[in-house]
Amino acid sequence: MQNFKIPASKSISNRFLILQYQYQTLKINNLSTAQDTIVLQKALRQAGQQESPVHINIGHAGTAMRFLTALLSTLDGRTFVLDGSVRMRQRPVKILVEALQALGADILYLQNEGYPPLKITGKTLTGNEVSIAQNISSQYISALLLIAPKMSNSLTLHLKSKQVSKPYVQMTLDILNQLGIHTVQTAESLKVHPTSQIAEQTVNIEGDWSSASYFFGAEAVLRQKEISLMPFDNNSLQGDRKIADYYKYFGIETSFETSQKIILKPERNYQKPDYLSFDLLETPDLAQTLAVTCLAMGIKCRLTGLQTLQIKETQRLTALKNEMEKLGAKIEITGDSLEIKSPEITNTNVAIDTYNDHRMAMSFAILQKKYPELAINHPEVVVKSFPGFWEIFKQI
C-alpha cells in the first residue's frame, strides 16, 4: 500500500494564526506550508511593525485579504494599506467592509469602491451587533467571528439570506469553542462573548481534505491498489471531509485505519452510473475535483450550489467550461451550476490553462493520470495550497 502525507489544512491554519496574533498563549503544531499561509504569516509580522502606514500586499490570498481586513481594523492607532494582485483587486470586500464600518471601523477604498486596495486605520470597535449577508462568502462571517473575542462587548451577527459554505463558518465556531471562547449559535444569528485571555495550549493541525480530494479522484480513475492518506481526524472540523461520501458514487470506499490515517480502496464489481448530481453549496471547493473526475470517467453530471466560484482565484465555472470544451466535452454553466451534458473526450493533445488557480491545476492532474499526453500550463500555481504536489501525485 502506498502512503501519502497530505499538507496541513490551510483553512484551519489561517484561522489559528489570526487567533494566535491576538492570544500569545496559543501554540500551533503542523502549520500549513501553503503559500496562502506563508503570505498570512508574513503579513502578520508586518502588522507588528511600527512604521505608518504599513503596506501589506497579500497577492492572490483571498483568505488573508478577508481575515486581515477585519483584524487590522481592530489595531488601535495603527494605519495600514492592504492590497493584492490584479485579480484580488477584482474580488469584492464591500459586504465585509460595511459590516466592520457599522461596528466602528475606519476603512477607505483607495481605488474602486467595494474592492481592494484598502486604507485601514485601526480603532477600538465599540459596536456590538451587525447584520451581514451570508450568500456571498463565508469568509466575511469568519473574519468577524475571529476578531469578536477581543472586542470590548459581545458581538452578535444577524445572518441574512441563504448561507453558503456553511461548514467553514462552523469550523470557525468550533475553533473558538475549542479555545474556551463562548459562542451562541441560532438559525438566524451568531454571538461571541468577549474573552480577554485563553489558557496556554498547543493545537495540532490535521491534513487538508480539499488537497486529499485529488487522490480520491486519481483512485476513482485508475482503480488500482489501496492508498492511505494522513494525518486526518475522524472528527474533522473540515466540511470537505464529505469528499469521502461523494466518492462512494465513484466506487471508492474510505475507512479510518487509525485516528490519523484513512484508507482509500476501489470497490470491487463497481457499476459506473450514467449520471450523477451533487449540491455543493456547503463544499464548493470540491467542484473542480468532482467535475474532472466525472469527465475522466465518462459520467454526465450536474453540480449546483456554486455561486461563490465566480469570485474565487478565477471565475471557476467559466474556466472549467473553457478547458473541458477544449477536450471535446459539452458543458453548460449558469451563475450557480455546471452540467456536463456530454463527457466524451475527443482531443487530449491540448494544454490546460490554469488561470493562476491552484485547484484548476490539481483537478486536471486527475485527468492527466488517464491521458499522460495532456499538458497543464503553469503547474507551479499549486504552491498556493499544496507545495510539492506534483512530486507526490506522480507516485500514484
C-alpha positions as a printed Julia matrix, in Angstrom:
396×3 Matrix{Float64}:
   0.0    0.0     0.0
   1.24   3.49   -0.86
   1.19   6.05    1.96
   0.89   9.77    1.31
   1.25  12.66    3.76
  -1.12  15.47    2.86
  -0.26  19.06    3.85
  -1.97  20.56    6.88
  -5.25  22.36    6.33
  -4.65  25.96    5.35
  -8.2   26.87    6.35
  -7.61  25.74    9.92
  -4.04  27.09    9.96
  -5.1   30.56    8.85
  -7.83  30.78   11.47
  -5.46  29.78   14.25
  -2.85  32.29   13.02
  -5.33  35.17   13.37
  -6.2   33.95   16.86
  -2.54  33.44   17.78
  -1.84  37.08   16.88
  -4.46  38.06   19.46
  -3.61  35.41   22.07
   0.11  34.83   22.56
  -0.6   31.82   24.82
  -1.64  29.82   21.75
   0.93  27.49   20.12
   0.48  25.74   16.76
   1.91  22.41   15.57
   1.95  21.18   11.95
   1.14  24.55   10.44
   0.29  24.52    6.73
   3.15  25.14    4.29
   0.74  26.5     1.67
   1.65  29.8     0.06
  -1.58  31.33    1.41
  -0.49  30.54    4.96
   3.06  31.78    4.39
   1.65  35.03    2.98
  -0.57  35.46    6.03
   2.34  34.8     8.41
   4.41  37.46    6.64
   1.52  39.93    6.76
   1.06  39.38   10.49
   4.76  40.05   11.05
   4.4   43.26    9.05
   1.37  44.22   11.13
   3.66  44.27   14.16
   5.95  46.89   12.63
   5.85  50.43   13.97
   6.11  52.29   10.66
   2.98  54.04    9.45
   1.28  53.33    7.2
   2.28  49.66    6.9
   1.9   48.47    3.3
   0.78  44.84    3.1
   0.37  43.03   -0.23
  -1.2   39.58    0.04
  -1.04  38.68   -3.67
  -3.72  36.12   -4.55
  -4.51  35.05   -0.96
  -8.24  35.69   -0.6
  -8.5   34.32    2.93
  -5.7   36.63    4.05
  -7.46  39.63    2.48
 -10.72  38.96    4.35
  -9.2   37.98    7.69
  -6.68  40.84    7.7
  -9.3   43.44    6.76
 -11.07  42.57    9.99
  -8.0   42.13   12.2
  -6.17  45.28   11.11
  -9.27  47.38   11.73
  -9.0   46.49   15.45
  -5.36  47.56   15.92
  -5.94  50.9    17.6
  -3.89  53.84   16.33
  -2.18  51.93   13.52
  -2.6   52.65    9.79
  -2.37  50.06    7.03
  -2.66  49.86    3.26
  -3.93  46.39    2.34
  -3.53  45.4    -1.31
  -3.24  42.34   -3.52
  -2.79  41.09   -7.06
  -4.69  42.32  -10.1
  -7.19  39.51   -9.6
  -7.52  40.37   -5.89
  -8.48  43.9    -6.85
 -11.42  42.35   -8.73
 -12.67  40.32   -5.75
 -15.31  42.15   -3.68
 -14.93  43.01    0.0
 -17.74  45.54    0.3
 -20.03  43.39    2.46
 -17.27  42.8     5.0
 -16.09  46.42    4.96
 -19.62  47.74    5.52
 -20.13  45.33    8.43
 -16.88  46.47   10.02
 -17.77  50.13    9.46
 -21.1   49.51   11.2
 -19.08  48.31   14.19
 -16.97  51.49   14.14
 -14.08  50.6    11.78
 -12.26  53.26    9.74
 -11.75  51.77    6.25
 -11.42  53.63    2.94
 -11.27  52.36   -0.63
  -8.18  53.69   -2.41
  -9.35  52.92   -5.94
 -12.67  51.27   -6.76
 -15.47  51.24   -4.21
 -16.06  47.78   -2.85
 -12.65  46.41   -3.82
  -9.04  46.46   -2.59
  -6.72  48.25   -2.06
  -7.93  49.47    1.32
  -6.67  52.08    3.76
  -7.38  50.84    7.28
  -6.93  52.95   10.4
  -7.18  50.72   13.44
  -9.64  51.61   16.19
 -11.27  50.06   19.21
 -14.5   48.71   17.75
 -17.4   49.5    20.06
 -20.37  48.16   18.09
 -21.98  45.0    19.4
 -24.25  43.8    16.6
 -24.39  43.89   12.81
 -26.38  42.3    10.0
 -24.45  40.55    7.23
 -25.4   38.65    4.08
 -24.2   35.07    4.11
 -24.8   34.16    0.46
 -21.57  35.61   -0.99
 -18.6   34.36    1.03
 -18.43  32.54    4.34
 -15.05  34.18    4.92
 -16.73  37.51    5.67
 -18.52  35.9     8.61
 -15.44  34.01    9.77
 -13.37  37.2     9.63
 -15.8   38.9    12.02
 -16.01  35.88   14.31
 -12.22  35.72   14.64
 -11.92  39.3    15.94
 -15.06  39.15   18.08
 -13.49  37.65   21.25
 -11.13  40.61   21.62
 -13.83  43.24   21.24
 -14.99  45.06   24.37
 -18.6   43.87   24.03
 -20.24  40.65   22.93
 -20.69  40.63   19.16
 -23.9   39.4    17.57
 -24.05  38.73   13.84
 -27.56  38.73   12.37
 -27.45  36.49    9.31
 -29.35  37.39    6.16
 -30.13  35.26    3.08
 -29.24  31.63    2.41
 -25.89  30.53    3.77
 -23.11  29.26    1.5
 -20.05  27.25    2.57
 -21.69  26.67    5.96
 -19.04  24.2     7.19
 -16.37  26.92    7.06
 -18.35  29.11    9.45
 -18.95  26.07   11.66
 -15.2   25.38   11.56
 -14.54  28.89   12.88
 -17.1   28.47   15.68
 -15.68  25.06   16.62
 -12.16  26.51   16.8
 -13.33  29.34   19.07
 -15.11  26.85   21.33
 -12.02  24.61   21.36
 -10.01  27.51   22.77
 -12.55  28.16   25.52
 -14.28  31.11   23.83
 -18.04  31.08   24.41
 -20.29  31.27   21.37
 -24.05  31.06   20.91
 -25.5   29.86   17.6
 -29.09  30.06   16.36
 -30.61  29.7    12.9
 -30.54  33.46   12.39
 -27.63  34.73   14.47
 -24.19  34.07   15.89
 -22.92  35.56   19.14
 -19.38  35.6    20.52
 -18.63  36.67   24.08
 -15.51  38.73   24.84
 -12.54  36.74   26.1
  -9.51  38.72   27.17
  -7.28  35.68   27.73
  -7.25  31.97   26.92
  -5.43  29.15   28.67
  -1.96  28.29   27.4
  -2.37  25.47   24.9
  -0.97  23.81   21.77
  -3.14  22.84   18.8
  -2.29  20.28   16.11
  -3.44  20.98   12.54
  -4.83  18.0    10.64
  -4.39  17.3     6.93
  -6.34  19.22    4.3
  -9.36  17.33    2.95
  -9.54  19.6    -0.11
  -5.99  18.57   -1.02
  -6.87  14.93   -0.36
  -9.69  15.14   -2.91
  -7.28  14.85   -5.85
  -6.09  11.48   -4.53
  -9.71  10.33   -4.33
 -10.07  11.37   -7.96
  -6.95   9.5    -9.03
  -8.12   6.35   -7.23
 -11.51   6.55   -8.96
  -9.94   6.94  -12.41
  -7.07   4.44  -12.06
  -8.91   1.86   -9.88
  -5.69   0.2    -8.8
  -4.42  -0.71   -5.32
  -5.33   0.83   -1.99
  -3.62   4.0    -0.8
  -3.51   5.69    2.59
  -3.61   9.4     3.39
  -2.6   11.12    6.63
  -2.91  12.95    9.02
  -6.7   13.11    9.26
  -9.03  13.32   12.24
 -12.12  11.13   12.31
 -13.87  14.1    13.98
 -12.59  16.61   11.45
 -13.62  20.27   11.57
 -13.48  20.49    7.77
 -16.63  20.42    5.66
 -14.67  18.98    2.74
 -14.43  15.7     4.61
 -17.66  15.0     2.7
 -15.41  14.06   -0.22
 -15.42  10.55    1.25
 -19.21  10.43    0.92
 -19.19  11.82   -2.62
 -16.66   9.28   -3.84
 -18.84   6.35   -2.79
 -20.65   7.13   -6.03
 -17.37   6.6    -7.88
 -16.76   3.28   -6.18
 -14.17   4.41   -3.63
 -14.5    3.09   -0.08
 -12.98   5.16    2.74
 -12.08   3.84    6.17
 -10.05   5.05    9.15
  -7.23   2.62    9.9
  -6.04   4.7    12.85
  -7.04   8.04   14.32
  -4.72   9.71   11.84
  -4.82   7.56    8.68
  -7.54   6.97    6.08
  -7.54   4.14    3.55
  -8.95   4.55    0.02
 -10.0    1.3    -1.63
 -11.57   0.81   -5.09
 -14.84  -1.09   -4.78
 -14.96  -4.48   -6.5
 -17.66  -5.01   -9.14
 -18.31  -1.27   -9.32
 -21.0   -0.3   -11.81
 -20.38   3.14  -13.21
 -23.51   5.36  -13.23
 -24.53   7.25  -16.34
 -25.36  10.43  -14.43
 -24.58  12.0   -11.05
 -25.88  15.13   -9.32
 -24.3   16.92   -6.34
 -25.4   20.0    -4.4
 -22.11  21.63   -3.38
 -23.49  24.68   -1.59
 -21.55  23.68    1.54
 -18.47  22.3    -0.25
 -17.8   24.45   -3.36
 -14.02  23.86   -3.29
 -14.69  20.26   -4.34
 -16.47  21.24   -7.56
 -13.43  21.1    -9.84
 -12.3   17.74   -8.46
 -15.74  16.18   -8.95
 -16.27  17.71  -12.4
 -12.93  16.48  -13.74
 -13.44  13.03  -12.19
 -16.81  12.74  -13.96
 -15.23  13.84  -17.22
 -12.36  11.37  -16.88
 -14.77   8.51  -16.13
 -17.27   9.43  -18.85
 -20.09  10.27  -16.42
 -22.61  13.01  -17.11
 -23.14  15.21  -14.08
 -24.77  18.32  -12.71
 -23.15  20.33   -9.9
 -25.2   23.02   -8.16
 -24.75  25.48   -5.28
 -21.7   27.02   -6.93
 -22.49  30.74   -6.79
 -19.29  31.54   -4.88
 -16.99  30.08   -7.55
 -17.1   33.17   -9.74
 -15.32  35.28   -7.09
 -12.52  32.81   -6.38
  -8.95  32.86   -7.74
 -10.54  32.83  -11.18
 -14.11  32.61  -12.44
 -14.02  28.88  -11.88
 -17.21  27.89  -13.68
 -16.12  29.72  -16.81
 -12.61  28.29  -16.53
 -13.92  24.72  -16.2
 -16.2   25.17  -19.21
 -13.37  26.58  -21.33
 -10.91  23.81  -20.56
 -13.35  20.9   -20.74
 -14.63  22.06  -24.09
 -11.06  22.05  -25.41
 -11.19  18.3   -24.83
 -14.46  17.88  -26.72
 -16.93  17.79  -23.83
 -20.22  19.68  -23.93
 -20.69  21.9   -20.87
 -23.43  24.23  -19.71
 -22.99  26.7   -16.85
 -25.26  29.13  -15.05
 -24.49  31.54  -12.24
 -24.52  28.69   -9.72
 -24.25  25.41  -11.63
 -22.22  23.34  -14.07
 -23.52  20.44  -16.13
 -21.5   18.03  -18.23
 -24.01  17.29  -20.99
 -21.57  15.1   -22.89
 -18.4   13.77  -21.23
 -16.99  12.45  -24.49
 -13.31  13.33  -24.85
 -12.22  13.66  -28.47
  -8.95  15.58  -28.15
  -6.29  15.08  -25.49
  -3.39  16.71  -27.3
  -4.11  20.05  -25.62
  -2.71  22.25  -22.86
  -4.98  23.08  -19.94
  -4.82  26.7   -18.81
  -4.84  27.09  -15.03
  -5.79  30.78  -14.69
  -3.46  31.23  -11.72
  -5.78  28.87   -9.83
  -4.23  26.02   -7.84
  -7.4   23.94   -7.95
  -7.57  24.06  -11.74
  -4.08  22.56  -11.94
  -4.62  19.84   -9.34
  -8.06  18.79  -10.57
  -6.9   18.36  -14.17
  -3.96  16.33  -12.85
  -6.61  13.63  -12.27
  -7.41  13.59  -15.99
  -3.7   13.58  -16.79
  -3.46  10.22  -14.99
  -5.64   8.77  -17.75
  -4.19  10.85  -20.6
  -0.48  11.45  -19.93
  -0.15  13.45  -23.15
  -2.34  16.16  -21.64
  -0.29  19.26  -20.75
  -1.02  21.62  -17.84
   0.18  25.19  -18.16
   1.79  26.93  -15.18
   1.77  23.89  -12.9
   3.63  25.91  -10.26
   0.35  27.52   -9.14
  -0.19  24.55   -6.81
   2.12  26.18   -4.23
  -0.88  28.26   -3.13
  -2.18  25.26   -1.17
  -0.02  22.18   -1.86
   3.74  22.72   -2.35
   5.3   19.52   -3.66
   2.01  18.3    -5.15
   3.48  17.11   -8.44
   6.29  15.13   -6.83
   3.82  13.32   -4.58
   0.98  12.89   -7.06
   3.12  11.3    -9.74
   3.85   8.39   -7.35
   0.27   7.11   -7.53
